[in-house]
Amino acid sequence: MKRILIISFSLLQLAGSAIPLSAAEHKRSLQFQETPLILKAVENFIYNKATDLSGQIIVHLSKIDSRITLPQCPEMEPFIPTGGRLWGKTSIGVRCNSQTPWTIYVQADIKIMADVLHAAQPITQGRPISLHDIVLQKVNLVQMPEGVLTDVMQAIGQIPRTNLTSGQPLRQHMLRAPYVILRGQKVKLHIQGHGFNISSEGQALADAAEGKIVQVRNESGRVISGIARDNSIVQVQP
């Protein structure tokens, strides 16, 4: 997971005992929390929480207003506010539970950059997807819809459920596995158990991809369910 940190200036929200100081008060021996350390704590918190995310994580933190002063804290505790999230434009809280407690909120913009499959050209419904049909484009996953595909092998050989336009990001629900069994097709029923192996014929009542459950009407007219396999085979559990 690659990391990028960007810091810009903006006025941040503050809760607790922030202390505005005059020029004279700045000369006192009181020690105040260094704001770069607050931002570093937030940065580390975000990256530690984002270890399970694939892609390049880019964190853009808003700089803390220099007019805000906080008592020095021996141990800061970053947290995600109630209802918050760890992507997109969000807010990360930092609290101090020392004798002089305080809480501050740092505005963050978290991007997750990753390669996503897009249609390289128009793809017709029902036609298996080939390598020439797709292209990888680096995008911000935060701005993408759910279920986008990031691996070429997730698309090769799959069948579009609808026509796809050039440049369209590919999503899981847009594709299906190719059918190995077709509705109305004659199939071979294989029933295998301890010490026996029975084969018969039947007619598929629906389309089915490899490994999917399909109903078949056997020669006696009984409807049974089995697992669709290649070569017109339906595997039936005894």
Secondary structure as GFF3:
##gff-version 3
##sequence-region A 1 238
A	DSSP	beta_strand	3	9	.	.	.	ID=ss1
A	DSSP	beta_strand	13	16	.	.	.	ID=ss2
A	DSSP	alpha_helix	23	26	.	.	.	ID=ss3
A	DSSP	alpha_helix	35	49	.	.	.	ID=ss4
A	DSSP	beta_strand	56	63	.	.	.	ID=ss5
A	DSSP	beta_strand	76	79	.	.	.	ID=ss6
A	DSSP	beta_strand	88	96	.	.	.	ID=ss7
A	DSSP	beta_strand	102	119	.	.	.	ID=ss8
A	DSSP	three_ten_helix	131	133	.	.	.	ID=ss9
A	DSSP	beta_strand	134	140	.	.	.	ID=ss10
A	DSSP	three_ten_helix	141	143	.	.	.	ID=ss11
A	DSSP	three_ten_helix	152	154	.	.	.	ID=ss12
A	DSSP	beta_strand	159	160	.	.	.	ID=ss13
A	DSSP	three_ten_helix	172	174	.	.	.	ID=ss14
A	DSSP	beta_strand	175	176	.	.	.	ID=ss15
A	DSSP	beta_strand	179	181	.	.	.	ID=ss16
A	DSSP	beta_strand	186	193	.	.	.	ID=ss17
A	DSSP	beta_strand	196	204	.	.	.	ID=ss18
A	DSSP	beta_strand	208	209	.	.	.	ID=ss19
A	DSSP	beta_strand	213	218	.	.	.	ID=ss20
A	DSSP	beta_strand	223	229	.	.	.	ID=ss21
A	DSSP	beta_strand	233	236	.	.	.	ID=ss22
###
